[in-house]
Every structure is written in C-alpha cells, then in structure tokens.
Amino acid sequence: TITIDNSDKLLPVDYSEVSVSRRMYRSGESEYYLNKTQCRLKDIQELFMNTGVGREGYSIIGQGRIDEILSNRSDERRLVFEEAAGITKYKARKREAERKLESTKQNLLRINDILIELESQLGPLEQQAQTARRYIELSNELKGIEVSLFLETIDKLKIKIDDVDSQTKIIRDQIDDENRRIENIKNKNRSKNETLEKLKNEIDELNNQLHNLDSKIEKNESHINLCQERINHLVSNNESFGDDVSSLKDRMTELEVEVEKKKKRLSLMQRDEENFGKLLAEAEETMAAILQKLDEGERHVEEAKHAIMDKQDNLSESKIRFNNFKNDMSNYVQLKRRLSDEIHQSIVEKDKENMKKEDLDASLRKTREEISKSKTRISNLEQKMADAQKNLQESKAKEESIRREAGTLESRHKVLLDMEENMEGYSHSVKALKRVCREDRSFAKGIYGPVAQLISVDKRFETAIEVSLGGALQNIITEDEYAAKRAIEYLKTNRMGRATFLPKTSVKPRSLEQNVLKNIMKISGFEGIASDKVTCDKEFSGIILNLLARTVVVKDMDSGIQMARRFNYVFRIVTLDGELINAGGSMTGGSVGNRTTSIIGRNRVIGEIEKELVEKKAQLKNACSKIKAMELEFDNISAGCTTEQKLLSDFELIRLRDESHVVSILENIEKITAKVDLMKQQDLEIEDQIEEVKKESEKEGLITKAIEEEIGKLKEIVLS
C-alpha cells in the first residue's frame, strides 16, 4: 500500500489522502484498492496519468532503472518524455477511443451481416409465420371440431345411455311383472290351497256326517229289526192269549204300518225313533202285563230273549262301529294315495325346476365366462389403444421435430445459398468483379474467380487452410497478366477498390526440398503439407503450390514449435486449430471467432445440408405414412373396443335376466320343498291314524265276535 498526500487536489478525487493498495494471491491473481475500495488497475493508471508518477513516469524510478532507461530504444524513451510532457493520458484515451471505434466498426459489420442474414430469413420466417398462423387457425378450428365431436359423442352416449336406461326400465318392468305374476300365481295357489283345505275339511265333515247318518241308519234298522222281532214275539205270545191276540194283531198291524212309515222316512229318523220309543214303551207295558200272566219258566225264557235282544243291539252297535272304522280306513287310504300322488307330482315339479336351474346355471357360467373374456378383450383393446395413442403422439412429436429440423435446414440452406450468391465475406472489389463477370461474358474471359471458390478442403483442415491462406482466399486467379490488367483497370475506372490477382503464367509453384520434407514427416504431430490437403483443378495446382506448398500442417502448437526449432524457422507451420508460426519465427494465434461456416467450407456445408434435407424429407415421408397407418390402427382398435363394449353390455343384460330367473326358480324350489315336507308329515300322521283305526277295527271285531258267541249261547238256552 502506498499513501499519497492529495491536499493540493492534484489527483482528481475528493480525498486529502489517497491510499493505493494491491493484494496478491498465490494463484497469481491480484486485486487493487483505492482508499480501501476495490477498483481496476486501469482506474489507478488513469488516476496517475499526467502526474509524473504514472507507469512510465520519471518521478519515482527504481534502483537500476536509470541505466535501463538510458539503454532503451528511442521509441521506449519516448514514452518517458510523453509522460513528462503530460500527453500519455490523452494518447491512452486516443488508443481506447480508437479501440472502441474499431470494436464498434466490427460490431457494425457483424450487425450488417446479421441484418443481411436476418433479411434473407425474412422470407422463410414470413412463410413460417403464415404457416404458424394457419396452424393456429387450423388448431382453433380443430379444437372447435373436436369440441363439436365431443359434444356429439356425448349426445350419442347420452342417447345410448337413455336407450340402455329405457331397456333396463323395460326389463325391470318385465321382471316386476313376472314377479307380480308369480306372486299372483302364488296367491292363487295359496287361495286354492286354502279352498282345497276347506273342501277337504268339508269333505271330512260330510264323511263324518255320512258316517254318523250310516251309523244312525244302521242303529235305527237294528232297532226296527229288534222291534220287529219283539212284535213277532208278542204276536206269537198273543196267539196263546185268547182275546188279547186280536188286540195284539191290531196293535201289530199298527206297528207294521208305523215301521213302513219309518222306512220311508229315513230323513226323519229322530222323530221316528221317538214314535218307536213310544210304541216300544206301550209294547213293553203290554208285554209286562202279559208276562205277569206267564209262568216262571216262560219268564226265564223271556228274560233270555230280552238278553238276546240286548246283545243284538250291542252287536248292531259293534257292527256299526266296525263299519265306521272300515270307512275311516278307506278314507285314510284314499287320502294317503292322494297325498302320495301330490308328493310325487311336487317332486317331479321340483326336478323340473332343478333341471331349469341347472340349465340356467350352465347358461350363467357360460355368460360369466363370456363377460370375463369380453372384459379381458376390452382391457387388452384399451391397453392397445393407449399404447397406440402414445405411439401416435410420439410419432407426431417426432414428425413435428423432423419438420422443424427440416425447416431449420431449409432456412439455413437458403441463407447459405444467398450468402454464396451474394459472396458474403468477400471484399467489395471481389464482389464487383464477380458481378461484372456474370453480366459480361467477354469481360469474364480469362478471369476464373477467387481462390476460395476454386478449391475444396476436408472439414478437419478447413481452419488450418483458411488461416494459412488468409487474405489470399480472396485473390483472383486469372489466365495471364493481361486478364489481371483488364480487371485492375475496371476496378480503377469504377472506383471499386483494390484486389490481388494471381495470373497462371506468372505465379510459379514453390515447394520444400525433398530431404527436408522427409525429415519433416518423421516429426511427431505432422499432419501433412497444406497444398496436399486442398483439392482443385489441375490448371490451378501451380498457384496452390505457390501459396501452400511451403506450409506444413501439424496437430498442435507444441508439435509446431518443436518442428520450427528443428528446422530453424525456414518454412511456415499451421496447427489444426489455426495457430500460425511464420517463417522467421513470428507467431500468430488466438481466437478465430465464433463463425459456424468459413467461406472455404460454405459449399461443403451447403452440400451436407442438401443431403441432410433429402434424408429429413425421406424421414418426414416415412413418419407421415407411419402416422397414417397408426391412425388407421387406432381407429380400428377404437371400433373394436366399442363393439366389444356393446357385446359386454348385452352379456350383462343376459346375466341379469338369468340371475333373476335363477332366484325365482330357487324360491319355487324352496316352496315346493316346504310343501313336500308338509305333505310327508301329513302322510306320516295318516299312517299313524290308519294304524290306530286298524287296531280299533281289530278290537271292535273281537268285541263283535264275543257278542255273537254270547247270543248263540242265549239262543241255545231259549231253544232248550
């Protein structure tokens, strides 16, 4: 840090003291500070200009610098005197202004080149803008069409949904109708079953009434028979009684009349029974009166007869009960037979329902398999459709990318063609000569054109050859000196500038010595002689040899320095990156700019772009055909998916219908099973009743047999 008193304000800053500092780093970098404020070295140098303490000043001289100053060349000592005179600052500003002017000129040239290139691109860009506007219009129209298509599709789907809903409603109504019909049938069957039960109960009551009537008829008949026997007995007894016989006959006649009336009036058995009871009471009174007159033996006979008559009454009642049991047995057997028939019919009906259920189950399994297969096919189709849509989008994106790349290539190709036609990069004089040569064939005789348009170079060596030739790229090759003279006079007359000409007759080839060339080829990094890397017509080979035969192309700077030292800087050396080692030892290098295309490689780039354009157009054509095929495939897959979905909907309707039928059949089977179980229970109860009746009938038969045996014994007593 150095601190300077600035109280006299000699330095143009608002500080009484000025502190100048430099901070150095191990990496070699430095930072400068003015009053502890970071600044540039240039700012410090400008601050001390014309103060006598500048970089080239005389006020502060280091030790040993005086001899160095005195031993310097005159132009170096001049800097010291200029610093002392105070003009260094203005010269520095002048150099800076000139540098900025040169930079501005270069920028203007670049801007002009850019403007020219952009102007050349205006046409394609206008076409692209029109294409883009057309694309936007078509995109908006496509969006409107797609929206209309979506709306139409939605309307169609809504109509289809309404149709499906209506069909579903109809099917549900049909199912409800069927269920109601089944319920009505069930209700009818239930009412019929109730009516049947009522009829069965009425039949049972009628059978019971019939049995009762039969028993009553048999009882009355037996009672009539008993009365008849008693009457006969009384008649026989009356015959032995004098006067009583006629009265008894009269009474018997009356009784016979009454018996005949009782037979005719079976429906009035109750009243007949009362009349017979009265008659019987009168007869018994008469018989009692008669019995009082009989002797004791006859009374015993009469008692036996009375006992026989009682037994016969008991026998008649026993037979009536036996017949009742027999009738009950017959009724129970018939009822059991009817139940068996109904059970068999119900089992047959149940088997039919089971067969229907099995058929429906098989149909349902098949329908479910078809539904599963249909869903699998739909899933596969949807996956294929998604893959196809993805591939289609990728192909469209690729096609759009190829189209953009082709558009960019076409635009670049057009720009390069325009640049080549307008000879961009060439001097004004060269452009003027080429233009007049195109317009005047006679003037163009013997003038071939600039070197850059008459040679071609491999891309790898373009930079090296362009640097080697330098301004010679725009040198014009002529047939002889007279053609060159004619061109020079044209430029001079029309004030078109200056140009260098290379007459074939005066420009002679130059080359390296063979022994030197052999030694050069042995050195590492040797790439070749520059003239060998250039292709041109044979008539221009001498000029190319003159320009490039003594220029060696090497791989890099190290190889070039090694080669130049080896051969003592007797020829020119250029690297692949464009660094140049001139004969004599001077070196040229640095940045070669950011140019994408040199004037040498312009035709090569145009050819490459044309080849690439052909490839891009072929790729674009293939992409378009591929997109059409993909769109057709996508449409086919979409149509197949729609058809399959419709088929799936039909299968679902069939499944719903069959499942409803299966549920109905299962309900019928359950009801039939319950009915069969009930009838089997009734059959078991009838079996028990038949066994009970059979036991009672056997028991009653034994009682009847015992009564008959007792009657036989009593008859033996009477007869004895």
Secondary structure, DSSP 8 states (H G I E B T S, - for coil): -EEEE-TT--SSSS-SEEEEEEEE-TTS-EEEEETTEEE-HHHHHHHHTTTT-STT-SSS--TTHHHHHHHS-HHHHHHHHHHHHT-HHHHHHHHHHHHHHHHHHHHHHHHHHHHHHHHHHHHHHHHHHHHHHHHHHHHHHHHHHHHHHHHHHHHHHHHHHHHHHHHHHHHHHHHHHHHHHHHHHHHHHHHHHHHHHHHHHHHHHHHHHHHHHHHHHHHHHHHHHHHHHHHHHHHHHHHTSHHHHHHHHHHHHHHHHHHHHHHH-GGGHHHHHHHHHHHHHHHHHHHHHHHHHS-HHHHHHHHHHHHHHHHHHHHHHHHHHHHHHHHHHHHHHHHHHHHHHHHHHHHHHHHHHHHHHHHHHHHHHHHHHHHHHHHHHHHHHHHHHHHHHHHHHHHHHHHHHHHHHHHHHHHHHHHHHHHHHHTTTS-HHHHHHHHHHHH-HHHHTTEEEEHHHH-EE-GGGHHHHHHHHGGGGG-EEESSHHHHHHHHHHHHHHT-----EEETTT-------HHHHHHHHHSTTEEEEGGGGEE--GGGHHHHHHHHTTEEEESSHHHHHHHHHHTTT-SEEEETT--EE-TTS-EE-S---S-S--TTTHHHHHHHHHHHHHHHHHHHHHHHHHHHHHHHHHHHHHHHHHHHHHHHHHHHHHHHHHHHHHHHHHHHHHHHHHHHHHHHHHHHHHHHHHHHHHHHHHHHHHHHHHHHHHHHHHHHHHH-
